[in-house]
Every structure is written in C-alpha cells, then in structure tokens.
Amino acid sequence: MTHETVGQVLLFCTDHVQYAWFWVQRFLGTRTSPTTEVEKDTPATDAWPSSTYQYFSWIGQYAPCFPVQGKRIMVLTEPMQFHEVLKVKARKAKHRITFASLYLGTGQLEQELVSCIHEACANAVKNNQTDFEVNILLDETRGSRGSVNSRTMLQGLLKDFPSHVSVSLYHTPDLRGFLKSIVPERFNETIGLTHLKVYLVDDSLIISGANLSNDYFTNRQDRYMLFNDCKHLADFFHDLTKTVASFSFQLQKDNSLQLHKSWDIHPFRGDMHQFKWTAKDKINALLDRQIQMQERKWRPSKSNTQVTEDPSNTAADCDTWVYPLVQMGPMGVINDEHVTLQLLRRPAKDDEILLASGYFNLTDHYMEVILQESLAKYKLLMASPEVNGFYGARGIAGYIPAAYIHIARQFFDQVQHYKQGQRIQLFEYYRNKWTFHVKGLWYYLPRQSTPSLTLIGSPNFGYRSVYRDLECQVAVVTDNEGLREQLREEHARIFRSSVPVTSERFQRADRRIPYWVTCVTGFIKHFF
C-alpha cells in the first residue's frame, strides 16, 4: 500500500468519524464538532461564543479564518454598481491595487477603469509614493485573444509607470505540444485557465464571479461582495494573487512575455509535473503560513482576550468569519472541493441550501451527494437557454446551452427516480436582454429567516472548476443581522426572476435537444 493510498484511507476514516459524531451531537441538541489535530490550527471557539460560528467551525480544518465585523461588508446588487465602485476605489487608491480576473475587455467602460488606475498611479508618482503598486493577474489564453485584447489595453500603464505596474498572465501547463498547436484560439481556454476574481484596493476588496468587461458592467447578472477596511483579509488575497503571478508570464512594455524572475519552469515547454508540483508547494506554503499566523494572533490569552494588530477589529467586535477556499485542481490544491462536499453532505433535514450556477454542470460527486447522501432541502438555480452566455454563439458554441439543458434534464430525471422531488427543486432564471453568471450558495439553518452562510466567488461547481481551472471563493459565516438580511435580499431578488423547472418544461419546443448533442455532452461537459 502506497503512502498516497494510506493518506486517502486515513482521510476517509477521519471524515466518517466526524460525520458520525456530528449526528450524535445533532441528536443531543449540540452543534460543535469533535476536536481533531487539524482543528487545533483554527481560532479557538472561546473567543466567539456563537452557535453559528461553532456550527461551521469545521471549515477551519481546510482554510484560514478571518474574523471581521459584519458592518464592514456590503452586498452589491447590479453590474453598474460593481463598475462604479471599482472606479471610485481605484481612483482613490493610496497604497496598492491588486486585480485578478479572467480577462479585461476592450470597450469604453473597461477603458474608464484603466484610466482610473492610471490616475492613481500618476498621483502616487506626484506624491513620491515609491511603494505604490499595481498588480494585475489575467489568463494568458483569454487575455491574448484578438489583435486588440487585454494586453494591449494595459500597455499604457506599463509604459508610463514601469516601476509601479506589474501585469501577469497565467498559462495552464496542460495546454502544450500537439494539443496547443491544434486547438483553435477560440477554444484553447477550455483546457484550463485562471478563473480567480479578486478586486482589491488598499485594504478593501470585492470578491465576485464577474470579469472586467462590458457585459459584466451592464447586463450580465453576477454576485459581488465588498469587504471594506479588512486589512488581514486583503493582505491574504494580495499574497494569493502575487503567488499565482509568480508562476505566470510577465507582460513587458513591448507586449512580449517573459517568465517571472523567480520562476524558471516554462508552462508549456518545461516539465509539466515539475511546474505543477512547484506551484502547489508555493500555494500550500502561503496557506500554511497564514494558518500559523492566525494561530498566534487569535489564540486566547490568559485573560481570555484576543491579540490583534487592528484595534478596530477586536475579537469582541467580530460577528462574521471569512474562510478563503482555494481550488487549483491541476496542482492538487482542493480545499474548496473538500468544504463544498461537506456543506452538501452534513446538513440535517431541516436545513435549506440554495445553490446557483451560471452553467449547470455539477460534478458527478456533487450530484451524488445532493441526491443520495444529503438530507437538506435544495433549491438549485440555473440559466434558461436564452440567458446562457453561449446563447446565439456562432458554430458549435451555439449548441452549448442545449448541452446544459441535457445535463439538467438528466439530473431532473434522477431526482424523480429517487423520489426526491419534494426535497430538491430546480429553477430556471430568465431576464429579458440579460445573461446569467450567478454562482454560489446560501445556507439557511432551521427556523431562521436569513442565511447564516454564503459561498461567493469564481467556482461554478462543475468539472472545470474542480479539475481544470484556478478558482477561489469565500465562505462567509455571520451572526450580523444586517449582513444576513442583505444576503436574504440578494437571493430573493435573484430567484424572483426564475420559474420552477417541471417535466412539462423539458417538453417545450425550445427545449428540444439535437440527438448529436446528447451523444457528445458526456465528453464536452468536462470543458465548458
């Protein structure tokens, strides 16, 4: 038996012991989880005597925890609001701007944002702020598409402020050799990319699923959560973005690409396994370092108080706990998958989970847990074909919405087969002249009218999110009534534009699927 096999067996046993203990505690009326060696790295529950925190404290086994004040968090609702907040924050930046996105569009709204960054850089130079920095991380395949692209949009910043601006372009190590030579430019991103969506200015940041382009600033519905003045959380995402940037290409003033000065493994010419192992070590080192820092910072002292560097964010003030969940399948970093599976698996029958995915393509494992292991009630929200981002696309891409309908129909049939129709409901989102890119989860505990937890960020819960792309979202656990009400209003507003999915709906003429699409869906669902 190999060391890897032994590790898998131990993890399996640990998870199932915890699961059994969880049910014993539910029967006894308690909500804490058993203490394990891993949990010693999580902040002590004595500091926050909250049943909500204790109920979800097991997440700390997989991710660092950032205690914050719920009043510092704002749920944004509309694309235009997202765009305006980005511009205002960027223009007033004093210390740093760190953006991670799939790509930057090339239209007027995108240029307005770049101009705001340019203004902040000019002010920094004027005020002799030598430590001011701008770090932008994009995907190389998507950001290089076309003659006018993300790279050309950022050339002015690099030329005017070379000592302040860094633009990094991640290239998946899986796109190489013969595959790279035959996959058309339009589809090469399907092999793998960076899907991180982090928009950070100074000590504030927005976590979202939205990219930086015209549609996401006008009529493409997504989610956006603004964390104001949360320094430690901002520091973490700044470090995460720079860590990914360290194994990405660096854009030069002449639009050429070079490896990062601290990295010598080419993503598609170098050794693929060495690239992945070394990148994994960098990400894990960042996560381990953060957990160790928090262990020292938040462990109770003898007087039962907490030590924190931020006097405005003391433990007594904290009513919200933020867990960054990193998923980088190509590198074997699967923290987000672990937490998502447990969130789907652990609930009792009176818990309710609302889950949205812009592209309804849940992994087989997620669907199996929802159907056969979980006892919670589910409302699953997906895009109608008309608001799918691929609707009306030319060529084979135009049939992708039909593939998603086929996947949804298969899942719907399984729900009926297992007689779970009362527990699991599907909904279809439609809004005229809009597209749908919402993803995430809202978790309701029994007899509560507002959610206690939400997942928000880049993952779609599909095969690509788990295995191909670089992803990150946050689990936000909160007792703050104002924030919980914001989350309730958010989900209610999004679901208001949806209708329940029934068997009759699949019989409609506009839901008919070409036979060839049903034949290839099992293969192509791993790429879209």
QUIBEL-V809248 format. One record per residue. N is the residue number from 0. RES is the residue in three letters. D_FIRST is the distance of its C-alpha to the first C-alpha in Angstrom with 2 decimals. Layout:
N;RES;D_FIRST
N;RES;D_FIRST
This chain:
0;MET;0.00
1;THR;3.83
2;HIS;6.78
3;GLU;8.25
4;THR;6.22
5;VAL;6.76
6;GLY;10.17
7;GLN;10.93
8;VAL;10.43
9;LEU;12.61
10;LEU;15.05
11;PHE;15.41
12;CYS;16.21
13;THR;18.53
14;ASP;20.37
15;HIS;21.01
16;VAL;22.18
17;GLN;24.51
18;TYR;25.67
19;ALA;26.58
20;TRP;28.35
21;PHE;30.17
22;TRP;31.67
23;VAL;32.73
24;GLN;34.53
25;ARG;36.14
26;PHE;37.47
27;LEU;38.84
28;GLY;40.38
29;THR;38.44
30;ARG;36.63
31;THR;34.48
32;SER;30.70
33;PRO;28.80
34;THR;28.40
35;THR;24.93
36;GLU;23.99
37;VAL;24.04
38;GLU;27.48
39;LYS;28.97
40;ASP;29.27
41;THR;31.50
42;PRO;35.26
43;ALA;36.41
44;THR;37.88
45;ASP;40.88
46;ALA;42.29
47;TRP;42.57
48;PRO;43.38
49;SER;42.78
50;SER;41.27
51;THR;40.45
52;TYR;38.57
53;GLN;36.72
54;TYR;35.89
55;PHE;34.12
56;SER;33.01
57;TRP;29.33
58;ILE;29.65
59;GLY;29.79
60;GLN;26.04
61;TYR;25.69
62;ALA;28.96
63;PRO;31.83
64;CYS;34.84
65;PHE;38.43
66;PRO;41.15
67;VAL;44.33
68;GLN;47.64
69;GLY;47.83
70;LYS;51.38
71;ARG;50.10
72;ILE;48.29
73;MET;50.17
74;VAL;49.08
75;LEU;50.82
76;THR;51.83
77;GLU;53.32
78;PRO;52.56
79;MET;55.92
80;GLN;55.24
81;PHE;51.91
82;HIS;53.79
83;GLU;56.59
84;VAL;54.36
85;LEU;52.45
86;LYS;55.77
87;VAL;57.30
88;LYS;54.30
89;ALA;53.95
90;ARG;57.68
91;LYS;57.75
92;ALA;54.64
93;LYS;55.30
94;HIS;52.05
95;ARG;49.38
96;ILE;48.55
97;THR;44.93
98;PHE;44.36
99;ALA;41.18
100;SER;41.71
101;LEU;40.82
102;TYR;44.27
103;LEU;47.89
104;GLY;50.54
105;THR;53.76
106;GLY;56.50
107;GLN;59.13
108;LEU;57.11
109;GLU;54.32
110;GLN;56.99
111;GLU;58.39
112;LEU;55.08
113;VAL;54.84
114;SER;58.44
115;CYS;57.59
116;ILE;54.86
117;HIS;57.41
118;GLU;59.91
119;ALA;57.49
120;CYS;56.80
121;ALA;60.55
122;ASN;61.20
123;ALA;58.58
124;VAL;60.26
125;LYS;63.66
126;ASN;62.61
127;ASN;60.91
128;GLN;57.47
129;THR;55.45
130;ASP;52.17
131;PHE;52.47
132;GLU;49.57
133;VAL;48.69
134;ASN;45.12
135;ILE;44.55
136;LEU;41.18
137;LEU;41.27
138;ASP;39.31
139;GLU;40.34
140;THR;40.41
141;ARG;42.34
142;GLY;44.45
143;SER;45.60
144;ARG;46.73
145;GLY;50.40
146;SER;53.05
147;VAL;53.68
148;ASN;50.44
149;SER;48.68
150;ARG;48.90
151;THR;52.63
152;MET;53.21
153;LEU;51.87
154;GLN;53.63
155;GLY;56.58
156;LEU;54.55
157;LEU;52.88
158;LYS;56.23
159;ASP;58.19
160;PHE;55.71
161;PRO;53.34
162;SER;52.70
163;HIS;51.84
164;VAL;49.98
165;SER;46.50
166;VAL;45.26
167;SER;41.60
168;LEU;40.25
169;TYR;36.53
170;HIS;35.32
171;THR;31.95
172;PRO;29.81
173;ASP;29.03
174;LEU;32.68
175;ARG;33.18
176;GLY;34.32
177;PHE;35.64
178;LEU;34.72
179;LYS;36.82
180;SER;39.69
181;ILE;39.98
182;VAL;39.31
183;PRO;42.74
184;GLU;43.46
185;ARG;43.98
186;PHE;40.43
187;ASN;38.35
188;GLU;37.53
189;THR;35.52
190;ILE;32.64
191;GLY;32.14
192;LEU;34.32
193;THR;34.91
194;HIS;36.12
195;LEU;36.73
196;LYS;40.11
197;VAL;41.33
198;TYR;45.04
199;LEU;45.75
200;VAL;49.11
201;ASP;49.58
202;ASP;47.93
203;SER;48.02
204;LEU;45.72
205;ILE;45.37
206;ILE;42.02
207;SER;42.46
208;GLY;41.23
209;ALA;44.38
210;ASN;44.91
211;LEU;47.98
212;SER;50.20
213;ASN;53.36
214;ASP;51.87
215;TYR;49.82
216;PHE;53.07
217;THR;55.23
218;ASN;54.01
219;ARG;50.20
220;GLN;49.04
221;ASP;46.12
222;ARG;45.26
223;TYR;46.03
224;MET;45.61
225;LEU;47.62
226;PHE;46.60
227;ASN;49.71
228;ASP;49.62
229;CYS;46.00
230;LYS;45.46
231;HIS;41.97
232;LEU;40.62
233;ALA;42.55
234;ASP;41.23
235;PHE;37.63
236;PHE;38.33
237;HIS;40.40
238;ASP;37.51
239;LEU;35.04
240;THR;37.50
241;LYS;38.12
242;THR;34.42
243;VAL;34.03
244;ALA;37.32
245;SER;35.96
246;PHE;33.71
247;SER;36.44
248;PHE;39.52
249;GLN;42.67
250;LEU;45.86
251;GLN;48.83
252;LYS;52.55
253;ASP;53.10
254;ASN;50.39
255;SER;48.00
256;LEU;44.37
257;GLN;42.70
258;LEU;39.29
259;HIS;39.25
260;LYS;40.44
261;SER;37.20
262;TRP;34.94
263;ASP;34.71
264;ILE;32.17
265;HIS;34.09
266;PRO;32.62
267;PHE;33.25
268;ARG;34.00
269;GLY;31.42
270;ASP;27.68
271;MET;26.31
272;HIS;22.83
273;GLN;24.50
274;PHE;26.97
275;LYS;24.46
276;TRP;22.33
277;THR;25.57
278;ALA;27.15
279;LYS;24.22
280;ASP;24.55
281;LYS;28.26
282;ILE;27.96
283;ASN;25.41
284;ALA;27.64
285;LEU;30.58
286;LEU;28.98
287;ASP;27.75
288;ARG;31.19
289;GLN;32.95
290;ILE;31.09
291;GLN;31.87
292;MET;35.48
293;GLN;35.85
294;GLU;34.41
295;ARG;37.26
296;LYS;39.84
297;TRP;39.53
298;ARG;38.54
299;PRO;41.57
300;SER;43.90
301;LYS;45.67
302;SER;48.39
303;ASN;45.92
304;THR;46.74
305;GLN;44.61
306;VAL;44.92
307;THR;45.18
308;GLU;46.79
309;ASP;48.58
310;PRO;51.38
311;SER;51.97
312;ASN;48.44
313;THR;48.06
314;ALA;45.64
315;ALA;48.58
316;ASP;49.44
317;CYS;46.01
318;ASP;45.66
319;THR;43.10
320;TRP;39.50
321;VAL;38.06
322;TYR;34.34
323;PRO;33.61
324;LEU;30.67
325;VAL;29.30
326;GLN;27.45
327;MET;26.69
328;GLY;24.26
329;PRO;24.44
330;MET;23.32
331;GLY;20.58
332;VAL;22.94
333;ILE;22.93
334;ASN;24.83
335;ASP;27.49
336;GLU;25.26
337;HIS;23.67
338;VAL;27.21
339;THR;28.73
340;LEU;26.27
341;GLN;26.95
342;LEU;30.67
343;LEU;30.65
344;ARG;28.53
345;ARG;30.02
346;PRO;33.76
347;ALA;35.90
348;LYS;38.29
349;ASP;41.20
350;ASP;39.51
351;GLU;40.51
352;ILE;38.79
353;LEU;40.72
354;LEU;38.64
355;ALA;40.18
356;SER;38.89
357;GLY;41.18
358;TYR;39.14
359;PHE;37.86
360;ASN;34.53
361;LEU;31.96
362;THR;28.32
363;ASP;27.15
364;HIS;24.96
365;TYR;28.06
366;MET;30.22
367;GLU;27.91
368;VAL;27.87
369;ILE;31.66
370;LEU;32.36
371;GLN;30.12
372;GLU;28.78
373;SER;31.51
374;LEU;34.74
375;ALA;36.75
376;LYS;39.70
377;TYR;39.29
378;LYS;41.83
379;LEU;40.37
380;LEU;42.73
381;MET;42.65
382;ALA;45.19
383;SER;47.78
384;PRO;48.02
385;GLU;51.19
386;VAL;49.63
387;ASN;46.44
388;GLY;46.45
389;PHE;46.19
390;TYR;49.14
391;GLY;51.80
392;ALA;49.80
393;ARG;50.82
394;GLY;48.84
395;ILE;45.46
396;ALA;44.80
397;GLY;47.58
398;TYR;45.49
399;ILE;42.63
400;PRO;44.35
401;ALA;44.43
402;ALA;40.68
403;TYR;40.28
404;ILE;42.69
405;HIS;40.60
406;ILE;37.42
407;ALA;39.49
408;ARG;40.96
409;GLN;37.60
410;PHE;36.52
411;PHE;39.94
412;ASP;39.64
413;GLN;36.31
414;VAL;38.01
415;GLN;40.74
416;HIS;38.42
417;TYR;36.64
418;LYS;40.10
419;GLN;39.26
420;GLY;42.48
421;GLN;43.87
422;ARG;40.80
423;ILE;39.92
424;GLN;42.76
425;LEU;42.92
426;PHE;45.68
427;GLU;47.03
428;TYR;48.62
429;TYR;51.85
430;ARG;54.32
431;ASN;57.05
432;LYS;56.73
433;TRP;53.52
434;THR;49.89
435;PHE;46.92
436;HIS;44.04
437;VAL;43.22
438;LYS;39.67
439;GLY;38.31
440;LEU;38.23
441;TRP;40.62
442;TYR;39.42
443;TYR;42.03
444;LEU;41.57
445;PRO;43.60
446;ARG;47.38
447;GLN;47.35
448;SER;49.44
449;THR;47.71
450;PRO;44.07
451;SER;42.11
452;LEU;39.46
453;THR;39.39
454;LEU;36.98
455;ILE;38.88
456;GLY;38.00
457;SER;36.83
458;PRO;33.98
459;ASN;35.01
460;PHE;31.91
461;GLY;31.34
462;TYR;28.78
463;ARG;30.39
464;SER;30.46
465;VAL;26.76
466;TYR;25.40
467;ARG;28.24
468;ASP;30.63
469;LEU;30.97
470;GLU;32.08
471;CYS;33.20
472;GLN;34.96
473;VAL;35.94
474;ALA;35.63
475;VAL;39.02
476;VAL;39.42
477;THR;43.06
478;ASP;45.69
479;ASN;48.47
480;GLU;50.79
481;GLY;52.26
482;LEU;48.95
483;ARG;47.79
484;GLU;51.06
485;GLN;50.57
486;LEU;47.20
487;ARG;48.82
488;GLU;51.63
489;GLU;49.24
490;HIS;47.31
491;ALA;50.56
492;ARG;52.25
493;ILE;49.45
494;PHE;49.12
495;ARG;52.92
496;SER;52.82
497;SER;50.54
498;VAL;51.06
499;PRO;48.86
500;VAL;47.12
501;THR;48.23
502;SER;47.88
503;GLU;51.44
504;ARG;50.53
505;PHE;48.13
506;GLN;51.04
507;ARG;53.25
508;ALA;54.33
509;ASP;52.82
510;ARG;49.39
511;ARG;49.34
512;ILE;46.51
513;PRO;46.96
514;TYR;44.93
515;TRP;43.35
516;VAL;42.07
517;THR;40.25
518;CYS;38.64
519;VAL;37.32
520;THR;36.49
521;GLY;32.90
522;PHE;32.40
523;ILE;34.70
524;LYS;33.59
525;HIS;30.68
526;PHE;33.37
527;PHE;36.11
